[in-house]
Amino acid sequence: MAYVILDKCEKCGDCVDECPVEAITEGEDKYVIDPDVCVDCGTCAEVCPVDAPVPEDEA
């Protein structure tokens, strides 16, 4: 199951730098995770200072 980024994203870029499969791109108001590329590793959630990335079923 892919991760999603909640609206509380501050666009700091920490998650982008850590994603091993480059599934995260910059959206208009927040970063966005491509669910077809995400491998559900959770690295984005581990480095996010505001806990914006969450598993899709918790969004």
HTML snippet that shows the backbone in 3Dmol.js (N, CA, C, O; Angstrom):
<script src="https://3Dmol.org/build/3Dmol-min.js"></script>
<div id="view" style="width:600px;height:400px;position:relative"></div>
<script>
const pdb = `
ATOM      1  N   MET A   1       0.842  -1.179   0.000  1.00  0.00           N
ATOM      2  CA  MET A   1       0.000   0.000   0.000  1.00  0.00           C
ATOM      3  C   MET A   1       0.886   1.242   0.000  1.00  0.00           C
ATOM      4  O   MET A   1       1.822   1.334   0.795  1.00  0.00           O
ATOM      5  N   ALA A   2       0.611   2.162  -0.851  1.00  0.00           N
ATOM      6  CA  ALA A   2       1.417   3.367  -1.005  1.00  0.00           C
ATOM      7  C   ALA A   2       1.191   4.347   0.146  1.00  0.00           C
ATOM      8  O   ALA A   2       0.188   4.285   0.857  1.00  0.00           O
ATOM      9  N   TYR A   3       2.142   5.237   0.303  1.00  0.00           N
ATOM     10  CA  TYR A   3       1.998   6.341   1.242  1.00  0.00           C
ATOM     11  C   TYR A   3       1.380   7.520   0.511  1.00  0.00           C
ATOM     12  O   TYR A   3       1.474   7.627  -0.711  1.00  0.00           O
ATOM     13  N   VAL A   4       0.745   8.406   1.273  1.00  0.00           N
ATOM     14  CA  VAL A   4       0.222   9.662   0.744  1.00  0.00           C
ATOM     15  C   VAL A   4       0.735  10.782   1.647  1.00  0.00           C
ATOM     16  O   VAL A   4       1.096  10.544   2.799  1.00  0.00           O
ATOM     17  N   ILE A   5       0.763  11.980   1.123  1.00  0.00           N
ATOM     18  CA  ILE A   5       1.227  13.124   1.902  1.00  0.00           C
ATOM     19  C   ILE A   5       0.029  14.006   2.236  1.00  0.00           C
ATOM     20  O   ILE A   5      -0.702  14.450   1.350  1.00  0.00           O
ATOM     21  N   LEU A   6      -0.156  14.246   3.518  1.00  0.00           N
ATOM     22  CA  LEU A   6      -1.280  15.042   3.992  1.00  0.00           C
ATOM     23  C   LEU A   6      -1.055  16.530   3.720  1.00  0.00           C
ATOM     24  O   LEU A   6       0.057  16.952   3.401  1.00  0.00           O
ATOM     25  N   ASP A   7      -2.123  17.316   3.849  1.00  0.00           N
ATOM     26  CA  ASP A   7      -2.074  18.745   3.566  1.00  0.00           C
ATOM     27  C   ASP A   7      -1.144  19.518   4.498  1.00  0.00           C
ATOM     28  O   ASP A   7      -0.772  20.649   4.186  1.00  0.00           O
ATOM     29  N   LYS A   8      -0.765  18.944   5.616  1.00  0.00           N
ATOM     30  CA  LYS A   8       0.120  19.655   6.535  1.00  0.00           C
ATOM     31  C   LYS A   8       1.574  19.684   6.053  1.00  0.00           C
ATOM     32  O   LYS A   8       2.445  20.207   6.749  1.00  0.00           O
ATOM     33  N   CYS A   9       1.838  19.138   4.888  1.00  0.00           N
ATOM     34  CA  CYS A   9       3.169  19.169   4.275  1.00  0.00           C
ATOM     35  C   CYS A   9       3.652  20.610   4.154  1.00  0.00           C
ATOM     36  O   CYS A   9       2.913  21.479   3.692  1.00  0.00           O
ATOM     37  N   GLU A  10       4.892  20.863   4.569  1.00  0.00           N
ATOM     38  CA  GLU A  10       5.481  22.201   4.510  1.00  0.00           C
ATOM     39  C   GLU A  10       6.447  22.363   3.338  1.00  0.00           C
ATOM     40  O   GLU A  10       7.127  23.382   3.223  1.00  0.00           O
ATOM     41  N   LYS A  11       6.504  21.357   2.473  1.00  0.00           N
ATOM     42  CA  LYS A  11       7.367  21.379   1.287  1.00  0.00           C
ATOM     43  C   LYS A  11       8.838  21.647   1.625  1.00  0.00           C
ATOM     44  O   LYS A  11       9.506  22.437   0.958  1.00  0.00           O
ATOM     45  N   CYS A  12       9.327  20.978   2.668  1.00  0.00           N
ATOM     46  CA  CYS A  12      10.730  21.149   3.053  1.00  0.00           C
ATOM     47  C   CYS A  12      11.667  20.366   2.145  1.00  0.00           C
ATOM     48  O   CYS A  12      12.834  20.729   1.996  1.00  0.00           O
ATOM     49  N   GLY A  13      11.161  19.285   1.532  1.00  0.00           N
ATOM     50  CA  GLY A  13      11.966  18.488   0.615  1.00  0.00           C
ATOM     51  C   GLY A  13      12.717  17.333   1.231  1.00  0.00           C
ATOM     52  O   GLY A  13      13.371  16.579   0.510  1.00  0.00           O
ATOM     53  N   ASP A  14      12.648  17.167   2.535  1.00  0.00           N
ATOM     54  CA  ASP A  14      13.373  16.067   3.185  1.00  0.00           C
ATOM     55  C   ASP A  14      12.953  14.710   2.627  1.00  0.00           C
ATOM     56  O   ASP A  14      13.798  13.839   2.414  1.00  0.00           O
ATOM     57  N   CYS A  15      11.662  14.525   2.389  1.00  0.00           N
ATOM     58  CA  CYS A  15      11.168  13.233   1.896  1.00  0.00           C
ATOM     59  C   CYS A  15      11.662  12.944   0.478  1.00  0.00           C
ATOM     60  O   CYS A  15      11.971  11.801   0.141  1.00  0.00           O
ATOM     61  N   VAL A  16      11.732  13.973  -0.335  1.00  0.00           N
ATOM     62  CA  VAL A  16      12.178  13.813  -1.723  1.00  0.00           C
ATOM     63  C   VAL A  16      13.609  13.284  -1.752  1.00  0.00           C
ATOM     64  O   VAL A  16      13.933  12.372  -2.513  1.00  0.00           O
ATOM     65  N   ASP A  17      14.458  13.870  -0.913  1.00  0.00           N
ATOM     66  CA  ASP A  17      15.869  13.473  -0.874  1.00  0.00           C
ATOM     67  C   ASP A  17      16.064  12.041  -0.391  1.00  0.00           C
ATOM     68  O   ASP A  17      17.049  11.399  -0.758  1.00  0.00           O
ATOM     69  N   GLU A  18      15.149  11.530   0.421  1.00  0.00           N
ATOM     70  CA  GLU A  18      15.301  10.196   1.005  1.00  0.00           C
ATOM     71  C   GLU A  18      14.588   9.079   0.255  1.00  0.00           C
ATOM     72  O   GLU A  18      14.899   7.908   0.475  1.00  0.00           O
ATOM     73  N   CYS A  19      13.642   9.401  -0.622  1.00  0.00           N
ATOM     74  CA  CYS A  19      12.876   8.361  -1.307  1.00  0.00           C
ATOM     75  C   CYS A  19      13.785   7.541  -2.229  1.00  0.00           C
ATOM     76  O   CYS A  19      14.374   8.092  -3.159  1.00  0.00           O
ATOM     77  N   PRO A  20      13.907   6.223  -1.980  1.00  0.00           N
ATOM     78  CA  PRO A  20      14.827   5.401  -2.763  1.00  0.00           C
ATOM     79  C   PRO A  20      14.355   5.115  -4.194  1.00  0.00           C
ATOM     80  O   PRO A  20      15.150   4.687  -5.031  1.00  0.00           O
ATOM     81  N   VAL A  21      13.067   5.348  -4.480  1.00  0.00           N
ATOM     82  CA  VAL A  21      12.548   5.050  -5.817  1.00  0.00           C
ATOM     83  C   VAL A  21      12.055   6.301  -6.554  1.00  0.00           C
ATOM     84  O   VAL A  21      11.424   6.205  -7.606  1.00  0.00           O
ATOM     85  N   GLU A  22      12.353   7.465  -5.988  1.00  0.00           N
ATOM     86  CA  GLU A  22      11.987   8.752  -6.598  1.00  0.00           C
ATOM     87  C   GLU A  22      10.497   8.849  -6.909  1.00  0.00           C
ATOM     88  O   GLU A  22      10.106   9.291  -7.989  1.00  0.00           O
ATOM     89  N   ALA A  23       9.669   8.430  -5.946  1.00  0.00           N
ATOM     90  CA  ALA A  23       8.215   8.445  -6.122  1.00  0.00           C
ATOM     91  C   ALA A  23       7.589   9.783  -5.735  1.00  0.00           C
ATOM     92  O   ALA A  23       6.397   9.994  -5.960  1.00  0.00           O
ATOM     93  N   ILE A  24       8.373  10.681  -5.160  1.00  0.00           N
ATOM     94  CA  ILE A  24       7.829  11.934  -4.640  1.00  0.00           C
ATOM     95  C   ILE A  24       8.201  13.100  -5.545  1.00  0.00           C
ATOM     96  O   ILE A  24       9.365  13.285  -5.901  1.00  0.00           O
ATOM     97  N   THR A  25       7.195  13.876  -5.906  1.00  0.00           N
ATOM     98  CA  THR A  25       7.416  15.057  -6.737  1.00  0.00           C
ATOM     99  C   THR A  25       6.728  16.256  -6.094  1.00  0.00           C
ATOM    100  O   THR A  25       5.855  16.107  -5.240  1.00  0.00           O
ATOM    101  N   GLU A  26       7.137  17.438  -6.518  1.00  0.00           N
ATOM    102  CA  GLU A  26       6.568  18.653  -5.969  1.00  0.00           C
ATOM    103  C   GLU A  26       5.229  18.956  -6.619  1.00  0.00           C
ATOM    104  O   GLU A  26       5.130  19.070  -7.840  1.00  0.00           O
ATOM    105  N   GLY A  27       4.208  19.086  -5.797  1.00  0.00           N
ATOM    106  CA  GLY A  27       2.890  19.475  -6.271  1.00  0.00           C
ATOM    107  C   GLY A  27       2.697  20.965  -6.076  1.00  0.00           C
ATOM    108  O   GLY A  27       3.628  21.676  -5.700  1.00  0.00           O
ATOM    109  N   GLU A  28       1.505  21.428  -6.328  1.00  0.00           N
ATOM    110  CA  GLU A  28       1.236  22.865  -6.212  1.00  0.00           C
ATOM    111  C   GLU A  28       1.340  23.353  -4.768  1.00  0.00           C
ATOM    112  O   GLU A  28       1.998  24.359  -4.503  1.00  0.00           O
ATOM    113  N   ASP A  29       0.698  22.652  -3.832  1.00  0.00           N
ATOM    114  CA  ASP A  29       0.680  23.082  -2.438  1.00  0.00           C
ATOM    115  C   ASP A  29       1.464  22.176  -1.500  1.00  0.00           C
ATOM    116  O   ASP A  29       1.731  22.540  -0.355  1.00  0.00           O
ATOM    117  N   LYS A  30       1.830  21.000  -1.984  1.00  0.00           N
ATOM    118  CA  LYS A  30       2.537  20.025  -1.160  1.00  0.00           C
ATOM    119  C   LYS A  30       3.232  19.036  -2.086  1.00  0.00           C
ATOM    120  O   LYS A  30       3.015  19.047  -3.298  1.00  0.00           O
ATOM    121  N   TYR A  31       4.066  18.187  -1.507  1.00  0.00           N
ATOM    122  CA  TYR A  31       4.674  17.121  -2.295  1.00  0.00           C
ATOM    123  C   TYR A  31       3.643  16.009  -2.493  1.00  0.00           C
ATOM    124  O   TYR A  31       2.717  15.854  -1.697  1.00  0.00           O
ATOM    125  N   VAL A  32       3.820  15.243  -3.565  1.00  0.00           N
ATOM    126  CA  VAL A  32       2.878  14.196  -3.938  1.00  0.00           C
ATOM    127  C   VAL A  32       3.640  12.900  -4.171  1.00  0.00           C
ATOM    128  O   VAL A  32       4.735  12.913  -4.734  1.00  0.00           O
ATOM    129  N   ILE A  33       3.063  11.777  -3.741  1.00  0.00           N
ATOM    130  CA  ILE A  33       3.672  10.468  -3.932  1.00  0.00           C
ATOM    131  C   ILE A  33       2.923   9.726  -5.031  1.00  0.00           C
ATOM    132  O   ILE A  33       1.699   9.608  -4.985  1.00  0.00           O
ATOM    133  N   ASP A  34       3.657   9.228  -6.013  1.00  0.00           N
ATOM    134  CA  ASP A  34       3.058   8.429  -7.092  1.00  0.00           C
ATOM    135  C   ASP A  34       2.817   7.020  -6.557  1.00  0.00           C
ATOM    136  O   ASP A  34       3.776   6.301  -6.278  1.00  0.00           O
ATOM    137  N   PRO A  35       1.561   6.612  -6.410  1.00  0.00           N
ATOM    138  CA  PRO A  35       1.263   5.298  -5.826  1.00  0.00           C
ATOM    139  C   PRO A  35       1.746   4.128  -6.677  1.00  0.00           C
ATOM    140  O   PRO A  35       1.930   3.024  -6.163  1.00  0.00           O
ATOM    141  N   ASP A  36       1.953   4.357  -7.966  1.00  0.00           N
ATOM    142  CA  ASP A  36       2.441   3.284  -8.836  1.00  0.00           C
ATOM    143  C   ASP A  36       3.937   3.055  -8.688  1.00  0.00           C
ATOM    144  O   ASP A  36       4.455   2.018  -9.101  1.00  0.00           O
ATOM    145  N   VAL A  37       4.632   4.023  -8.098  1.00  0.00           N
ATOM    146  CA  VAL A  37       6.081   3.933  -7.933  1.00  0.00           C
ATOM    147  C   VAL A  37       6.450   3.629  -6.476  1.00  0.00           C
ATOM    148  O   VAL A  37       7.453   2.963  -6.218  1.00  0.00           O
ATOM    149  N   CYS A  38       5.657   4.106  -5.540  1.00  0.00           N
ATOM    150  CA  CYS A  38       5.923   3.934  -4.109  1.00  0.00           C
ATOM    151  C   CYS A  38       6.048   2.449  -3.751  1.00  0.00           C
ATOM    152  O   CYS A  38       5.228   1.630  -4.167  1.00  0.00           O
ATOM    153  N   VAL A  39       7.089   2.113  -2.972  1.00  0.00           N
ATOM    154  CA  VAL A  39       7.314   0.731  -2.552  1.00  0.00           C
ATOM    155  C   VAL A  39       6.974   0.520  -1.074  1.00  0.00           C
ATOM    156  O   VAL A  39       7.315  -0.513  -0.498  1.00  0.00           O
ATOM    157  N   ASP A  40       6.301   1.501  -0.464  1.00  0.00           N
ATOM    158  CA  ASP A  40       5.806   1.383   0.902  1.00  0.00           C
ATOM    159  C   ASP A  40       6.923   1.155   1.918  1.00  0.00           C
ATOM    160  O   ASP A  40       6.750   0.397   2.872  1.00  0.00           O
ATOM    161  N   CYS A  41       8.064   1.807   1.714  1.00  0.00           N
ATOM    162  CA  CYS A  41       9.189   1.607   2.636  1.00  0.00           C
ATOM    163  C   CYS A  41       9.070   2.451   3.900  1.00  0.00           C
ATOM    164  O   CYS A  41       9.624   2.090   4.938  1.00  0.00           O
ATOM    165  N   GLY A  42       8.345   3.584   3.824  1.00  0.00           N
ATOM    166  CA  GLY A  42       8.164   4.431   4.992  1.00  0.00           C
ATOM    167  C   GLY A  42       9.283   5.406   5.272  1.00  0.00           C
ATOM    168  O   GLY A  42       9.236   6.125   6.270  1.00  0.00           O
ATOM    169  N   THR A  43      10.288   5.450   4.418  1.00  0.00           N
ATOM    170  CA  THR A  43      11.408   6.354   4.631  1.00  0.00           C
ATOM    171  C   THR A  43      10.949   7.808   4.669  1.00  0.00           C
ATOM    172  O   THR A  43      11.458   8.600   5.462  1.00  0.00           O
ATOM    173  N   CYS A  44       9.997   8.160   3.822  1.00  0.00           N
ATOM    174  CA  CYS A  44       9.489   9.532   3.791  1.00  0.00           C
ATOM    175  C   CYS A  44       8.888   9.921   5.141  1.00  0.00           C
ATOM    176  O   CYS A  44       9.098  11.033   5.626  1.00  0.00           O
ATOM    177  N   ALA A  45       8.143   8.999   5.738  1.00  0.00           N
ATOM    178  CA  ALA A  45       7.514   9.265   7.029  1.00  0.00           C
ATOM    179  C   ALA A  45       8.542   9.395   8.141  1.00  0.00           C
ATOM    180  O   ALA A  45       8.356  10.173   9.077  1.00  0.00           O
ATOM    181  N   GLU A  46       9.618   8.640   8.043  1.00  0.00           N
ATOM    182  CA  GLU A  46      10.663   8.670   9.070  1.00  0.00           C
ATOM    183  C   GLU A  46      11.391  10.000   9.112  1.00  0.00           C
ATOM    184  O   GLU A  46      11.810  10.432  10.186  1.00  0.00           O
ATOM    185  N   VAL A  47      11.553  10.666   7.967  1.00  0.00           N
ATOM    186  CA  VAL A  47      12.327  11.902   7.926  1.00  0.00           C
ATOM    187  C   VAL A  47      11.482  13.168   7.961  1.00  0.00           C
ATOM    188  O   VAL A  47      12.024  14.263   8.115  1.00  0.00           O
ATOM    189  N   CYS A  48      10.180  13.043   7.821  1.00  0.00           N
ATOM    190  CA  CYS A  48       9.310  14.220   7.757  1.00  0.00           C
ATOM    191  C   CYS A  48       9.187  14.883   9.130  1.00  0.00           C
ATOM    192  O   CYS A  48       8.810  14.222  10.098  1.00  0.00           O
ATOM    193  N   PRO A  49       9.502  16.188   9.231  1.00  0.00           N
ATOM    194  CA  PRO A  49       9.413  16.876  10.519  1.00  0.00           C
ATOM    195  C   PRO A  49       7.980  17.143  10.990  1.00  0.00           C
ATOM    196  O   PRO A  49       7.772  17.436  12.167  1.00  0.00           O
ATOM    197  N   VAL A  50       6.993  17.049  10.100  1.00  0.00           N
ATOM    198  CA  VAL A  50       5.602  17.320  10.489  1.00  0.00           C
ATOM    199  C   VAL A  50       4.693  16.095  10.340  1.00  0.00           C
ATOM    200  O   VAL A  50       3.472  16.213  10.433  1.00  0.00           O
ATOM    201  N   ASP A  51       5.284  14.932  10.112  1.00  0.00           N
ATOM    202  CA  ASP A  51       4.533  13.675   9.986  1.00  0.00           C
ATOM    203  C   ASP A  51       3.454  13.732   8.906  1.00  0.00           C
ATOM    204  O   ASP A  51       2.347  13.233   9.108  1.00  0.00           O
ATOM    205  N   ALA A  52       3.772  14.336   7.768  1.00  0.00           N
ATOM    206  CA  ALA A  52       2.796  14.464   6.681  1.00  0.00           C
ATOM    207  C   ALA A  52       2.600  13.172   5.881  1.00  0.00           C
ATOM    208  O   ALA A  52       1.467  12.877   5.501  1.00  0.00           O
ATOM    209  N   PRO A  53       3.653  12.385   5.607  1.00  0.00           N
ATOM    210  CA  PRO A  53       3.420  11.127   4.867  1.00  0.00           C
ATOM    211  C   PRO A  53       2.843  10.053   5.797  1.00  0.00           C
ATOM    212  O   PRO A  53       3.357   9.806   6.888  1.00  0.00           O
ATOM    213  N   VAL A  54       1.768   9.430   5.332  1.00  0.00           N
ATOM    214  CA  VAL A  54       1.140   8.355   6.102  1.00  0.00           C
ATOM    215  C   VAL A  54       0.731   7.249   5.132  1.00  0.00           C
ATOM    216  O   VAL A  54       0.544   7.505   3.943  1.00  0.00           O
ATOM    217  N   PRO A  55       0.592   6.023   5.631  1.00  0.00           N
ATOM    218  CA  PRO A  55       0.070   4.964   4.758  1.00  0.00           C
ATOM    219  C   PRO A  55      -1.304   5.357   4.228  1.00  0.00           C
ATOM    220  O   PRO A  55      -2.083   6.000   4.932  1.00  0.00           O
ATOM    221  N   GLU A  56      -1.595   4.981   3.019  1.00  0.00           N
ATOM    222  CA  GLU A  56      -2.823   5.374   2.361  1.00  0.00           C
ATOM    223  C   GLU A  56      -4.071   5.049   3.182  1.00  0.00           C
ATOM    224  O   GLU A  56      -5.037   5.811   3.177  1.00  0.00           O
ATOM    225  N   ASP A  57      -4.048   3.919   3.884  1.00  0.00           N
ATOM    226  CA  ASP A  57      -5.222   3.531   4.660  1.00  0.00           C
ATOM    227  C   ASP A  57      -5.403   4.343   5.947  1.00  0.00           C
ATOM    228  O   ASP A  57      -6.416   4.197   6.630  1.00  0.00           O
ATOM    229  N   GLU A  58      -4.430   5.193   6.281  1.00  0.00           N
ATOM    230  CA  GLU A  58      -4.528   6.050   7.471  1.00  0.00           C
ATOM    231  C   GLU A  58      -4.846   7.494   7.107  1.00  0.00           C
ATOM    232  O   GLU A  58      -5.000   8.333   7.994  1.00  0.00           O
ATOM    233  N   ALA A  59      -4.947   7.793   5.819  1.00  0.00           N
ATOM    234  CA  ALA A  59      -5.181   9.180   5.388  1.00  0.00           C
ATOM    235  C   ALA A  59      -6.602   9.590   5.578  1.00  0.00           C
ATOM    236  O   ALA A  59      -6.964  10.725   5.266  1.00  0.00           O
TER     237      ALA A  59
END
`;
const viewer = $3Dmol.createViewer("view");
viewer.addModel(pdb, "pdb");
viewer.setStyle({}, {cartoon: {color: "spectrum"}});
viewer.zoomTo();
viewer.render();
</script>
